[in-house]
Amino acid sequence: MRDVSSILDEIFVGQERLSRDEIYRRAQIAGTAVELVDAFDRLPEGEYAQDEVADALGRFGLDEDHTPGVPGNELSDVDLLREMWDLHRTRHETLRHASDHALAHHTARTTELEGEYLRRFPEREIDPERLREGARLR
């Protein structure tokens, strides 16, 4: 996986400042890992210089020496649920507009985290209305 510094170099090529939305768009086009694209999405609205984005990523725990994506089995329950929420929230946009690489990574990460969730919570709560019998009653 490419390091954060080279990804930022690619995103900011020829540009001194970019809006958060443009950073997010360029990251998706570049096939950036979903964890990093999600971090760009968490930036407050506004314009950023490359070093400002690097600083913000460091505060998110993603810096030049860090590969995005803590393995699912190393996440706390709270972090696992938050990561899954972020993946599900960004799925449609990734499916429609991201590169093949980003979509494949998004799918793999979703599969990894959902598998970890099912491993930890095999007796998860099942909504009766999500079963055939519940659907028939509706």
N, CA, C and O atoms as CSV, one atom per row, in Angstrom:
chain,resi,resn,atom,element,x,y,z
A,1,MET,N,N,0.845,-1.172,0.000
A,1,MET,CA,C,0.000,0.000,0.000
A,1,MET,C,C,0.892,1.236,0.000
A,1,MET,O,O,1.914,1.273,0.685
A,2,ARG,N,N,0.505,2.234,-0.761
A,2,ARG,CA,C,1.281,3.469,-0.833
A,2,ARG,C,C,1.243,4.192,0.507
A,2,ARG,O,O,0.268,4.095,1.251
A,3,ASP,N,N,2.321,4.921,0.803
A,3,ASP,CA,C,2.311,5.656,2.060
A,3,ASP,C,C,1.526,6.954,1.926
A,3,ASP,O,O,1.268,7.430,0.821
A,4,VAL,N,N,1.155,7.510,3.061
A,4,VAL,CA,C,0.308,8.690,3.112
A,4,VAL,C,C,0.953,9.863,2.393
A,4,VAL,O,O,0.273,10.606,1.685
A,5,SER,N,N,2.251,10.036,2.566
A,5,SER,CA,C,2.954,11.157,1.951
A,5,SER,C,C,2.845,11.131,0.428
A,5,SER,O,O,2.599,12.165,-0.192
A,6,SER,N,N,3.027,9.961,-0.178
A,6,SER,CA,C,2.950,9.880,-1.644
A,6,SER,C,C,1.516,10.091,-2.132
A,6,SER,O,O,1.302,10.642,-3.212
A,7,ILE,N,N,0.542,9.657,-1.346
A,7,ILE,CA,C,-0.857,9.882,-1.716
A,7,ILE,C,C,-1.170,11.372,-1.681
A,7,ILE,O,O,-1.814,11.894,-2.591
A,8,LEU,N,N,-0.715,12.062,-0.630
A,8,LEU,CA,C,-0.936,13.504,-0.547
A,8,LEU,C,C,-0.225,14.234,-1.679
A,8,LEU,O,O,-0.761,15.200,-2.223
A,9,ASP,N,N,0.985,13.783,-2.042
A,9,ASP,CA,C,1.697,14.385,-3.179
A,9,ASP,C,C,0.861,14.272,-4.447
A,9,ASP,O,O,0.770,15.222,-5.224
A,10,GLU,N,N,0.251,13.104,-4.653
A,10,GLU,CA,C,-0.580,12.886,-5.850
A,10,GLU,C,C,-1.837,13.755,-5.814
A,10,GLU,O,O,-2.222,14.333,-6.831
A,11,ILE,N,N,-2.462,13.846,-4.671
A,11,ILE,CA,C,-3.695,14.624,-4.548
A,11,ILE,C,C,-3.436,16.111,-4.768
A,11,ILE,O,O,-4.231,16.792,-5.415
A,12,PHE,N,N,-2.328,16.615,-4.231
A,12,PHE,CA,C,-2.047,18.047,-4.272
A,12,PHE,C,C,-1.178,18.464,-5.459
A,12,PHE,O,O,-0.764,19.622,-5.519
A,13,VAL,N,N,-0.888,17.578,-6.395
A,13,VAL,CA,C,-0.011,17.917,-7.505
A,13,VAL,C,C,-0.523,19.180,-8.212
A,13,VAL,O,O,-1.665,19.237,-8.668
A,14,GLY,N,N,0.347,20.179,-8.287
A,14,GLY,CA,C,0.020,21.423,-8.965
A,14,GLY,C,C,-0.933,22.335,-8.207
A,14,GLY,O,O,-1.363,23.355,-8.745
A,15,GLN,N,N,-1.271,21.989,-6.974
A,15,GLN,CA,C,-2.232,22.776,-6.193
A,15,GLN,C,C,-1.623,23.129,-4.838
A,15,GLN,O,O,-1.008,22.286,-4.185
A,16,GLU,N,N,-1.797,24.371,-4.426
A,16,GLU,CA,C,-1.322,24.782,-3.110
A,16,GLU,C,C,-2.362,24.483,-2.039
A,16,GLU,O,O,-2.021,24.040,-0.942
A,17,ARG,N,N,-3.641,24.728,-2.360
A,17,ARG,CA,C,-4.736,24.500,-1.421
A,17,ARG,C,C,-5.889,23.812,-2.154
A,17,ARG,O,O,-6.137,24.065,-3.333
A,18,LEU,N,N,-6.581,22.945,-1.433
A,18,LEU,CA,C,-7.751,22.257,-1.988
A,18,LEU,C,C,-8.854,22.226,-0.943
A,18,LEU,O,O,-8.590,22.211,0.259
A,19,SER,N,N,-10.088,22.217,-1.415
A,19,SER,CA,C,-11.213,22.072,-0.493
A,19,SER,C,C,-11.268,20.626,-0.003
A,19,SER,O,O,-10.731,19.716,-0.634
A,20,ARG,N,N,-11.924,20.443,1.126
A,20,ARG,CA,C,-12.094,19.094,1.665
A,20,ARG,C,C,-12.771,18.197,0.639
A,20,ARG,O,O,-12.363,17.049,0.460
A,21,ASP,N,N,-13.801,18.702,-0.038
A,21,ASP,CA,C,-14.516,17.892,-1.022
A,21,ASP,C,C,-13.627,17.514,-2.200
A,21,ASP,O,O,-13.725,16.401,-2.718
A,22,GLU,N,N,-12.762,18.426,-2.626
A,22,GLU,CA,C,-11.846,18.126,-3.735
A,22,GLU,C,C,-10.791,17.111,-3.299
A,22,GLU,O,O,-10.423,16.232,-4.078
A,23,ILE,N,N,-10.307,17.220,-2.080
A,23,ILE,CA,C,-9.349,16.237,-1.546
A,23,ILE,C,C,-9.999,14.857,-1.544
A,23,ILE,O,O,-9.397,13.879,-1.986
A,24,TYR,N,N,-11.224,14.785,-1.048
A,24,TYR,CA,C,-11.977,13.532,-0.993
A,24,TYR,C,C,-12.160,12.953,-2.398
A,24,TYR,O,O,-11.928,11.763,-2.615
A,25,ARG,N,N,-12.575,13.793,-3.351
A,25,ARG,CA,C,-12.806,13.349,-4.733
A,25,ARG,C,C,-11.517,12.829,-5.361
A,25,ARG,O,O,-11.504,11.756,-5.966
A,26,ARG,N,N,-10.437,13.587,-5.218
A,26,ARG,CA,C,-9.159,13.167,-5.809
A,26,ARG,C,C,-8.635,11.885,-5.157
A,26,ARG,O,O,-8.024,11.053,-5.828
A,27,ALA,N,N,-8.870,11.725,-3.868
A,27,ALA,CA,C,-8.430,10.510,-3.177
A,27,ALA,C,C,-9.163,9.292,-3.725
A,27,ALA,O,O,-8.555,8.240,-3.921
A,28,GLN,N,N,-10.454,9.425,-3.971
A,28,GLN,CA,C,-11.213,8.309,-4.538
A,28,GLN,C,C,-10.726,7.975,-5.941
A,28,GLN,O,O,-10.560,6.802,-6.278
A,29,ILE,N,N,-10.498,8.990,-6.755
A,29,ILE,CA,C,-10.024,8.777,-8.123
A,29,ILE,C,C,-8.665,8.080,-8.120
A,29,ILE,O,O,-8.375,7.250,-8.982
A,30,ALA,N,N,-7.835,8.433,-7.130
A,30,ALA,CA,C,-6.480,7.869,-7.052
A,30,ALA,C,C,-6.462,6.443,-6.507
A,30,ALA,O,O,-5.402,5.821,-6.442
A,31,GLY,N,N,-7.622,5.921,-6.117
A,31,GLY,CA,C,-7.658,4.551,-5.600
A,31,GLY,C,C,-7.090,4.442,-4.202
A,31,GLY,O,O,-6.495,3.426,-3.842
A,32,THR,N,N,-7.274,5.491,-3.414
A,32,THR,CA,C,-6.756,5.535,-2.058
A,32,THR,C,C,-7.511,4.562,-1.163
A,32,THR,O,O,-8.707,4.342,-1.355
A,33,ALA,N,N,-6.823,3.980,-0.187
A,33,ALA,CA,C,-7.440,3.050,0.760
A,33,ALA,C,C,-8.635,3.709,1.434
A,33,ALA,O,O,-8.617,4.903,1.736
A,34,VAL,N,N,-9.660,2.919,1.663
A,34,VAL,CA,C,-10.915,3.446,2.193
A,34,VAL,C,C,-10.737,4.138,3.538
A,34,VAL,O,O,-11.415,5.131,3.804
A,35,GLU,N,N,-9.843,3.641,4.397
A,35,GLU,CA,C,-9.634,4.283,5.699
A,35,GLU,C,C,-9.127,5.705,5.534
A,35,GLU,O,O,-9.504,6.597,6.293
A,36,LEU,N,N,-8.274,5.914,4.542
A,36,LEU,CA,C,-7.736,7.248,4.304
A,36,LEU,C,C,-8.789,8.145,3.654
A,36,LEU,O,O,-8.903,9.318,4.008
A,37,VAL,N,N,-9.552,7.610,2.715
A,37,VAL,CA,C,-10.644,8.384,2.105
A,37,VAL,C,C,-11.642,8.797,3.188
A,37,VAL,O,O,-12.118,9.933,3.198
A,38,ASP,N,N,-11.955,7.876,4.092
A,38,ASP,CA,C,-12.865,8.204,5.194
A,38,ASP,C,C,-12.287,9.286,6.090
A,38,ASP,O,O,-13.023,10.141,6.583
A,39,ALA,N,N,-10.977,9.259,6.308
A,39,ALA,CA,C,-10.335,10.301,7.120
A,39,ALA,C,C,-10.466,11.655,6.430
A,39,ALA,O,O,-10.719,12.662,7.092
A,40,PHE,N,N,-10.298,11.692,5.115
A,40,PHE,CA,C,-10.481,12.956,4.389
A,40,PHE,C,C,-11.919,13.449,4.543
A,40,PHE,O,O,-12.162,14.649,4.664
A,41,ASP,N,N,-12.857,12.523,4.537
A,41,ASP,CA,C,-14.263,12.886,4.682
A,41,ASP,C,C,-14.560,13.461,6.067
A,41,ASP,O,O,-15.504,14.233,6.229
A,42,ARG,N,N,-13.756,13.087,7.066
A,42,ARG,CA,C,-13.961,13.591,8.427
A,42,ARG,C,C,-13.355,14.972,8.651
A,42,ARG,O,O,-13.579,15.580,9.698
A,43,LEU,N,N,-12.595,15.473,7.687
A,43,LEU,CA,C,-12.045,16.824,7.821
A,43,LEU,C,C,-13.191,17.835,7.858
A,43,LEU,O,O,-14.181,17.674,7.145
A,44,PRO,N,N,-13.063,18.869,8.681
A,44,PRO,CA,C,-14.085,19.929,8.636
A,44,PRO,C,C,-14.071,20.601,7.262
A,44,PRO,O,O,-13.037,20.639,6.596
A,45,GLU,N,N,-15.216,21.128,6.844
A,45,GLU,CA,C,-15.271,21.826,5.560
A,45,GLU,C,C,-14.279,22.973,5.562
A,45,GLU,O,O,-14.020,23.587,6.597
A,46,GLY,N,N,-13.730,23.253,4.396
A,46,GLY,CA,C,-12.769,24.338,4.262
A,46,GLY,C,C,-11.697,23.974,3.260
A,46,GLY,O,O,-11.754,22.921,2.624
A,47,GLU,N,N,-10.716,24.853,3.124
A,47,GLU,CA,C,-9.589,24.619,2.232
A,47,GLU,C,C,-8.359,24.285,3.055
A,47,GLU,O,O,-8.178,24.780,4.167
A,48,TYR,N,N,-7.515,23.430,2.481
A,48,TYR,CA,C,-6.343,22.929,3.195
A,48,TYR,C,C,-5.107,22.965,2.308
A,48,TYR,O,O,-5.180,22.745,1.099
A,49,ALA,N,N,-3.977,23.247,2.933
A,49,ALA,CA,C,-2.675,23.025,2.313
A,49,ALA,C,C,-2.273,21.581,2.639
A,49,ALA,O,O,-2.818,20.976,3.563
A,50,GLN,N,N,-1.343,21.046,1.897
A,50,GLN,CA,C,-0.945,19.650,2.076
A,50,GLN,C,C,-0.459,19.380,3.501
A,50,GLN,O,O,-0.800,18.350,4.083
A,51,ASP,N,N,0.334,20.293,4.067
A,51,ASP,CA,C,0.849,20.058,5.420
A,51,ASP,C,C,-0.280,20.101,6.463
A,51,ASP,O,O,-0.195,19.424,7.487
A,52,GLU,N,N,-1.324,20.883,6.214
A,52,GLU,CA,C,-2.455,20.935,7.133
A,52,GLU,C,C,-3.222,19.602,7.118
A,52,GLU,O,O,-3.688,19.135,8.158
A,53,VAL,N,N,-3.344,19.008,5.944
A,53,VAL,CA,C,-4.008,17.706,5.846
A,53,VAL,C,C,-3.159,16.642,6.543
A,53,VAL,O,O,-3.689,15.794,7.261
A,54,ALA,N,N,-1.857,16.686,6.333
A,54,ALA,CA,C,-0.958,15.720,6.987
A,54,ALA,C,C,-1.078,15.821,8.506
A,54,ALA,O,O,-1.122,14.802,9.195
A,55,ASP,N,N,-1.133,17.044,9.030
A,55,ASP,CA,C,-1.301,17.232,10.478
A,55,ASP,C,C,-2.626,16.647,10.958
A,55,ASP,O,O,-2.675,15.969,11.984
A,56,ALA,N,N,-3.693,16.908,10.216
A,56,ALA,CA,C,-5.014,16.392,10.592
A,56,ALA,C,C,-5.022,14.865,10.570
A,56,ALA,O,O,-5.601,14.235,11.455
A,57,LEU,N,N,-4.386,14.271,9.568
A,57,LEU,CA,C,-4.330,12.812,9.489
A,57,LEU,C,C,-3.570,12.242,10.678
A,57,LEU,O,O,-3.929,11.188,11.204
A,58,GLY,N,N,-2.526,12.934,11.099
A,58,GLY,CA,C,-1.783,12.507,12.287
A,58,GLY,C,C,-2.676,12.492,13.518
A,58,GLY,O,O,-2.567,11.597,14.356
A,59,ARG,N,N,-3.552,13.470,13.631
A,59,ARG,CA,C,-4.486,13.504,14.761
A,59,ARG,C,C,-5.499,12.361,14.675
A,59,ARG,O,O,-6.010,11.907,15.699
A,60,PHE,N,N,-5.790,11.894,13.452
A,60,PHE,CA,C,-6.698,10.750,13.268
A,60,PHE,C,C,-5.962,9.419,13.450
A,60,PHE,O,O,-6.580,8.356,13.381
A,61,GLY,N,N,-4.656,9.471,13.679
A,61,GLY,CA,C,-3.876,8.245,13.812
A,61,GLY,C,C,-3.364,7.709,12.488
A,61,GLY,O,O,-2.939,6.557,12.407
A,62,LEU,N,N,-3.401,8.540,11.445
A,62,LEU,CA,C,-2.901,8.149,10.124
A,62,LEU,C,C,-1.800,9.132,9.744
A,62,LEU,O,O,-2.080,10.277,9.389
A,63,ASP,N,N,-0.570,8.692,9.816
A,63,ASP,CA,C,0.515,9.586,9.446
A,63,ASP,C,C,1.425,8.902,8.436
A,63,ASP,O,O,1.124,7.804,7.967
A,64,GLU,N,N,2.525,9.542,8.105
A,64,GLU,CA,C,3.393,9.035,7.039
A,64,GLU,C,C,3.958,7.655,7.336
A,64,GLU,O,O,4.266,6.903,6.411
A,65,ASP,N,N,4.099,7.313,8.601
A,65,ASP,CA,C,4.678,6.021,8.963
A,65,ASP,C,C,3.622,4.975,9.296
A,65,ASP,O,O,3.954,3.864,9.708
A,66,HIS,N,N,2.361,5.325,9.119
A,66,HIS,CA,C,1.270,4.437,9.522
A,66,HIS,C,C,0.490,3.978,8.298
A,66,HIS,O,O,0.070,4.789,7.474
A,67,THR,N,N,0.308,2.705,8.194
A,67,THR,CA,C,-0.550,2.167,7.142
A,67,THR,C,C,-1.982,2.199,7.650
A,67,THR,O,O,-2.269,1.649,8.713
A,68,PRO,N,N,-2.889,2.834,6.907
A,68,PRO,CA,C,-4.270,2.929,7.373
A,68,PRO,C,C,-4.894,1.553,7.570
A,68,PRO,O,O,-4.619,0.618,6.818
A,69,GLY,N,N,-5.725,1.448,8.576
A,69,GLY,CA,C,-6.493,0.232,8.770
A,69,GLY,C,C,-5.950,-0.682,9.840
A,69,GLY,O,O,-5.118,-1.543,9.552
A,70,VAL,N,N,-6.398,-0.517,11.060
A,70,VAL,CA,C,-6.039,-1.420,12.147
A,70,VAL,C,C,-6.753,-2.741,11.888
A,70,VAL,O,O,-7.941,-2.735,11.566
A,71,PRO,N,N,-6.067,-3.868,12.019
A,71,PRO,CA,C,-6.750,-5.148,11.811
A,71,PRO,C,C,-7.983,-5.258,12.703
A,71,PRO,O,O,-7.957,-4.834,13.859
A,72,GLY,N,N,-9.049,-5.820,12.174
A,72,GLY,CA,C,-10.308,-5.910,12.893
A,72,GLY,C,C,-10.180,-6.568,14.251
A,72,GLY,O,O,-10.827,-6.144,15.208
A,73,ASN,N,N,-9.353,-7.598,14.349
A,73,ASN,CA,C,-9.232,-8.301,15.631
A,73,ASN,C,C,-8.478,-7.496,16.679
A,73,ASN,O,O,-8.416,-7.909,17.837
A,74,GLU,N,N,-7.899,-6.350,16.300
A,74,GLU,CA,C,-7.210,-5.483,17.257
A,74,GLU,C,C,-8.055,-4.282,17.673
A,74,GLU,O,O,-7.639,-3.503,18.530
A,75,LEU,N,N,-9.237,-4.122,17.076
A,75,LEU,CA,C,-10.112,-3.004,17.408
A,75,LEU,C,C,-10.939,-3.315,18.651
A,75,LEU,O,O,-11.335,-4.459,18.877
A,76,SER,N,N,-11.193,-2.282,19.453
A,76,SER,CA,C,-12.139,-2.445,20.562
A,76,SER,C,C,-13.534,-2.618,19.960
A,76,SER,O,O,-13.742,-2.350,18.776
A,77,ASP,N,N,-14.479,-3.063,20.773
A,77,ASP,CA,C,-15.855,-3.213,20.287
A,77,ASP,C,C,-16.394,-1.888,19.767
A,77,ASP,O,O,-17.037,-1.848,18.718
A,78,VAL,N,N,-16.140,-0.818,20.484
A,78,VAL,CA,C,-16.625,0.506,20.072
A,78,VAL,C,C,-15.994,0.914,18.746
A,78,VAL,O,O,-16.688,1.395,17.850
A,79,ASP,N,N,-14.679,0.724,18.617
A,79,ASP,CA,C,-13.997,1.089,17.367
A,79,ASP,C,C,-14.453,0.214,16.205
A,79,ASP,O,O,-14.584,0.696,15.079
A,80,LEU,N,N,-14.694,-1.063,16.469
A,80,LEU,CA,C,-15.180,-1.962,15.420
A,80,LEU,C,C,-16.528,-1.473,14.892
A,80,LEU,O,O,-16.739,-1.410,13.681
A,81,LEU,N,N,-17.431,-1.131,15.798
A,81,LEU,CA,C,-18.750,-0.645,15.374
A,81,LEU,C,C,-18.632,0.677,14.622
A,81,LEU,O,O,-19.337,0.884,13.634
A,82,ARG,N,N,-17.755,1.572,15.070
A,82,ARG,CA,C,-17.563,2.856,14.389
A,82,ARG,C,C,-16.997,2.641,12.996
A,82,ARG,O,O,-17.454,3.265,12.039
A,83,GLU,N,N,-16.009,1.767,12.872
A,83,GLU,CA,C,-15.409,1.482,11.560
A,83,GLU,C,C,-16.444,0.875,10.611
A,83,GLU,O,O,-16.500,1.238,9.436
A,84,MET,N,N,-17.260,-0.048,11.123
A,84,MET,CA,C,-18.290,-0.645,10.264
A,84,MET,C,C,-19.304,0.409,9.841
A,84,MET,O,O,-19.741,0.417,8.690
A,85,TRP,N,N,-19.683,1.299,10.758
A,85,TRP,CA,C,-20.625,2.372,10.421
A,85,TRP,C,C,-20.052,3.225,9.298
A,85,TRP,O,O,-20.753,3.538,8.336
A,86,ASP,N,N,-18.770,3.607,9.413
A,86,ASP,CA,C,-18.135,4.429,8.375
A,86,ASP,C,C,-18.118,3.706,7.030
A,86,ASP,O,O,-18.388,4.308,5.991
A,87,LEU,N,N,-17.799,2.417,7.054
A,87,LEU,CA,C,-17.781,1.656,5.799
A,87,LEU,C,C,-19.166,1.575,5.170
A,87,LEU,O,O,-19.318,1.766,3.964
A,88,HIS,N,N,-20.164,1.294,5.979
A,88,HIS,CA,C,-21.520,1.197,5.431
A,88,HIS,C,C,-22.010,2.558,4.936
A,88,HIS,O,O,-22.716,2.643,3.931
A,89,ARG,N,N,-21.635,3.611,5.644
A,89,ARG,CA,C,-22.042,4.970,5.261
A,89,ARG,C,C,-21.439,5.363,3.910
A,89,ARG,O,O,-22.081,6.077,3.138
A,90,THR,N,N,-20.231,4.916,3.614
A,90,THR,CA,C,-19.539,5.326,2.383
A,90,THR,C,C,-19.664,4.309,1.248
A,90,THR,O,O,-19.121,4.528,0.166
A,91,ARG,N,N,-20.369,3.207,1.479
A,91,ARG,CA,C,-20.419,2.135,0.479
A,91,ARG,C,C,-20.984,2.584,-0.867
A,91,ARG,O,O,-20.391,2.318,-1.912
A,92,HIS,N,N,-22.115,3.256,-0.840
A,92,HIS,CA,C,-22.772,3.643,-2.092
A,92,HIS,C,C,-21.864,4.545,-2.931
A,92,HIS,O,O,-21.704,4.333,-4.133
A,93,GLU,N,N,-21.280,5.540,-2.291
A,93,GLU,CA,C,-20.394,6.467,-3.000
A,93,GLU,C,C,-19.165,5.737,-3.555
A,93,GLU,O,O,-18.722,6.015,-4.669
A,94,THR,N,N,-18.629,4.816,-2.782
A,94,THR,CA,C,-17.470,4.039,-3.241
A,94,THR,C,C,-17.850,3.167,-4.426
A,94,THR,O,O,-17.112,3.101,-5.410
A,95,LEU,N,N,-18.986,2.501,-4.343
A,95,LEU,CA,C,-19.449,1.645,-5.437
A,95,LEU,C,C,-19.640,2.446,-6.724
A,95,LEU,O,O,-19.258,1.995,-7.804
A,96,ARG,N,N,-20.224,3.620,-6.605
A,96,ARG,CA,C,-20.544,4.409,-7.788
A,96,ARG,C,C,-19.365,5.172,-8.368
A,96,ARG,O,O,-19.292,5.343,-9.585
A,97,HIS,N,N,-18.435,5.640,-7.530
A,97,HIS,CA,C,-17.466,6.610,-8.032
A,97,HIS,C,C,-15.996,6.283,-7.779
A,97,HIS,O,O,-15.127,6.958,-8.331
A,98,ALA,N,N,-15.694,5.295,-6.981
A,98,ALA,CA,C,-14.291,5.019,-6.664
A,98,ALA,C,C,-13.655,4.138,-7.738
A,98,ALA,O,O,-14.343,3.510,-8.543
A,99,SER,N,N,-12.332,4.111,-7.726
A,99,SER,CA,C,-11.602,3.251,-8.657
A,99,SER,C,C,-11.841,1.785,-8.305
A,99,SER,O,O,-12.337,1.473,-7.223
A,100,ASP,N,N,-11.491,0.901,-9.215
A,100,ASP,CA,C,-11.632,-0.537,-8.963
A,100,ASP,C,C,-10.822,-0.954,-7.746
A,100,ASP,O,O,-11.272,-1.777,-6.948
A,101,HIS,N,N,-9.632,-0.389,-7.601
A,101,HIS,CA,C,-8.774,-0.703,-6.461
A,101,HIS,C,C,-9.445,-0.290,-5.153
A,101,HIS,O,O,-9.474,-1.065,-4.197
A,102,ALA,N,N,-9.983,0.929,-5.108
A,102,ALA,CA,C,-10.631,1.419,-3.890
A,102,ALA,C,C,-11.869,0.583,-3.565
A,102,ALA,O,O,-12.121,0.280,-2.399
A,103,LEU,N,N,-12.635,0.209,-4.578
A,103,LEU,CA,C,-13.822,-0.613,-4.361
A,103,LEU,C,C,-13.429,-1.995,-3.825
A,103,LEU,O,O,-14.065,-2.508,-2.904
A,104,ALA,N,N,-12.400,-2.586,-4.393
A,104,ALA,CA,C,-11.937,-3.897,-3.914
A,104,ALA,C,C,-11.458,-3.806,-2.468
A,104,ALA,O,O,-11.747,-4.687,-1.658
A,105,HIS,N,N,-10.729,-2.744,-2.147
A,105,HIS,CA,C,-10.246,-2.572,-0.779
A,105,HIS,C,C,-11.422,-2.349,0.170
A,105,HIS,O,O,-11.444,-2.905,1.268
A,106,HIS,N,N,-12.386,-1.553,-0.239
A,106,HIS,CA,C,-13.566,-1.284,0.575
A,106,HIS,C,C,-14.311,-2.581,0.851
A,106,HIS,O,O,-14.726,-2.834,1.982
A,107,THR,N,N,-14.481,-3.397,-0.171
A,107,THR,CA,C,-15.174,-4.678,-0.026
A,107,THR,C,C,-14.418,-5.598,0.922
A,107,THR,O,O,-15.016,-6.225,1.796
A,108,ALA,N,N,-13.100,-5.679,0.748
A,108,ALA,CA,C,-12.290,-6.546,1.611
A,108,ALA,C,C,-12.344,-6.083,3.064
A,108,ALA,O,O,-12.461,-6.903,3.975
A,109,ARG,N,N,-12.259,-4.785,3.279
A,109,ARG,CA,C,-12.292,-4.250,4.642
A,109,ARG,C,C,-13.664,-4.496,5.272
A,109,ARG,O,O,-13.750,-4.853,6.447
A,110,THR,N,N,-14.735,-4.307,4.500
A,110,THR,CA,C,-16.079,-4.557,5.008
A,110,THR,C,C,-16.234,-6.022,5.397
A,110,THR,O,O,-16.767,-6.329,6.463
A,111,THR,N,N,-15.775,-6.921,4.544
A,111,THR,CA,C,-15.849,-8.355,4.820
A,111,THR,C,C,-15.057,-8.703,6.076
A,111,THR,O,O,-15.517,-9.479,6.913
A,112,GLU,N,N,-13.861,-8.126,6.201
A,112,GLU,CA,C,-13.028,-8.384,7.384
A,112,GLU,C,C,-13.741,-7.946,8.665
A,112,GLU,O,O,-13.820,-8.711,9.627
A,113,LEU,N,N,-14.260,-6.715,8.676
A,113,LEU,CA,C,-14.859,-6.184,9.898
A,113,LEU,C,C,-16.196,-6.846,10.215
A,113,LEU,O,O,-16.507,-7.074,11.384
A,114,GLU,N,N,-16.989,-7.157,9.192
A,114,GLU,CA,C,-18.244,-7.851,9.451
A,114,GLU,C,C,-17.979,-9.260,9.981
A,114,GLU,O,O,-18.691,-9.732,10.867
A,115,GLY,N,N,-16.967,-9.928,9.448
A,115,GLY,CA,C,-16.591,-11.247,9.955
A,115,GLY,C,C,-16.149,-11.180,11.411
A,115,GLY,O,O,-16.499,-12.048,12.211
A,116,GLU,N,N,-15.385,-10.154,11.751
A,116,GLU,CA,C,-14.942,-9.970,13.133
A,116,GLU,C,C,-16.144,-9.702,14.039
A,116,GLU,O,O,-16.207,-10.226,15.151
A,117,TYR,N,N,-17.087,-8.900,13.579
A,117,TYR,CA,C,-18.296,-8.620,14.354
A,117,TYR,C,C,-19.060,-9.924,14.629
A,117,TYR,O,O,-19.468,-10.180,15.761
A,118,LEU,N,N,-19.247,-10.734,13.599
A,118,LEU,CA,C,-19.982,-11.988,13.764
A,118,LEU,C,C,-19.236,-12.958,14.683
A,118,LEU,O,O,-19.861,-13.725,15.415
A,119,ARG,N,N,-17.908,-12.924,14.645
A,119,ARG,CA,C,-17.114,-13.770,15.538
A,119,ARG,C,C,-17.326,-13.344,16.994
A,119,ARG,O,O,-17.488,-14.186,17.877
A,120,ARG,N,N,-17.324,-12.038,17.232
A,120,ARG,CA,C,-17.473,-11.531,18.597
A,120,ARG,C,C,-18.903,-11.633,19.116
A,120,ARG,O,O,-19.120,-11.833,20.311
A,121,PHE,N,N,-19.863,-11.498,18.234
A,121,PHE,CA,C,-21.269,-11.433,18.650
A,121,PHE,C,C,-22.106,-12.487,17.913
A,121,PHE,O,O,-23.011,-12.141,17.155
A,122,PRO,N,N,-21.801,-13.779,18.139
A,122,PRO,CA,C,-22.552,-14.822,17.416
A,122,PRO,C,C,-24.028,-14.857,17.823
A,122,PRO,O,O,-24.864,-15.347,17.065
A,123,GLU,N,N,-24.344,-14.354,18.984
A,123,GLU,CA,C,-25.726,-14.341,19.476
A,123,GLU,C,C,-26.336,-12.947,19.306
A,123,GLU,O,O,-27.128,-12.498,20.134
A,124,ARG,N,N,-25.956,-12.274,18.223
A,124,ARG,CA,C,-26.451,-10.909,18.015
A,124,ARG,C,C,-27.975,-10.885,17.985
A,124,ARG,O,O,-28.625,-11.892,17.703
A,125,GLU,N,N,-28.516,-9.737,18.278
A,125,GLU,CA,C,-29.971,-9.571,18.314
A,125,GLU,C,C,-30.527,-9.614,16.892
A,125,GLU,O,O,-30.066,-8.887,16.013
A,126,ILE,N,N,-31.505,-10.459,16.682
A,126,ILE,CA,C,-32.156,-10.570,15.376
A,126,ILE,C,C,-33.525,-9.898,15.474
A,126,ILE,O,O,-34.319,-10.254,16.344
A,127,ASP,N,N,-33.808,-8.955,14.620
A,127,ASP,CA,C,-35.101,-8.269,14.589
A,127,ASP,C,C,-36.117,-9.216,13.954
A,127,ASP,O,O,-35.945,-9.609,12.800
A,128,PRO,N,N,-37.163,-9.588,14.675
A,128,PRO,CA,C,-38.164,-10.524,14.135
A,128,PRO,C,C,-38.796,-10.038,12.832
A,128,PRO,O,O,-39.208,-10.848,12.001
A,129,GLU,N,N,-38.871,-8.726,12.652
A,129,GLU,CA,C,-39.454,-8.207,11.418
A,129,GLU,C,C,-38.541,-8.395,10.217
A,129,GLU,O,O,-38.973,-8.214,9.078
A,130,ARG,N,N,-37.276,-8.759,10.457
A,130,ARG,CA,C,-36.341,-9.020,9.367
A,130,ARG,C,C,-36.365,-10.480,8.930
A,130,ARG,O,O,-35.630,-10.872,8.023
A,131,LEU,N,N,-37.202,-11.280,9.569
A,131,LEU,CA,C,-37.363,-12.679,9.201
A,131,LEU,C,C,-38.562,-12.821,8.281
A,131,LEU,O,O,-39.385,-11.909,8.204
A,132,ARG,N,N,-38.682,-13.943,7.580
A,132,ARG,CA,C,-39.808,-14.154,6.666
A,132,ARG,C,C,-41.152,-13.995,7.344
A,132,ARG,O,O,-42.073,-13.380,6.806
A,133,GLU,N,N,-41.248,-14.565,8.545
A,133,GLU,CA,C,-42.507,-14.491,9.268
A,133,GLU,C,C,-42.881,-13.032,9.554
A,133,GLU,O,O,-44.044,-12.654,9.413
A,134,GLY,N,N,-41.925,-12.232,9.944
A,134,GLY,CA,C,-42.180,-10.817,10.191
A,134,GLY,C,C,-42.579,-10.081,8.929
A,134,GLY,O,O,-43.455,-9.216,8.952
A,135,ALA,N,N,-41.935,-10.427,7.833
A,135,ALA,CA,C,-42.281,-9.793,6.548
A,135,ALA,C,C,-43.703,-10.154,6.131
A,135,ALA,O,O,-44.424,-9.324,5.576
A,136,ARG,N,N,-44.096,-11.378,6.398
A,136,ARG,CA,C,-45.464,-11.796,6.047
A,136,ARG,C,C,-46.508,-11.027,6.855
A,136,ARG,O,O,-47.586,-10.708,6.352
A,137,LEU,N,N,-46.174,-10.735,8.112
A,137,LEU,CA,C,-47.096,-10.004,8.968
A,137,LEU,C,C,-47.274,-8.562,8.510
A,137,LEU,O,O,-48.328,-7.963,8.723
A,138,ARG,N,N,-46.255,-8.013,7.887
A,138,ARG,CA,C,-46.366,-6.632,7.383
A,138,ARG,C,C,-47.270,-6.633,6.197
A,138,ARG,O,O,-47.513,-5.581,5.605
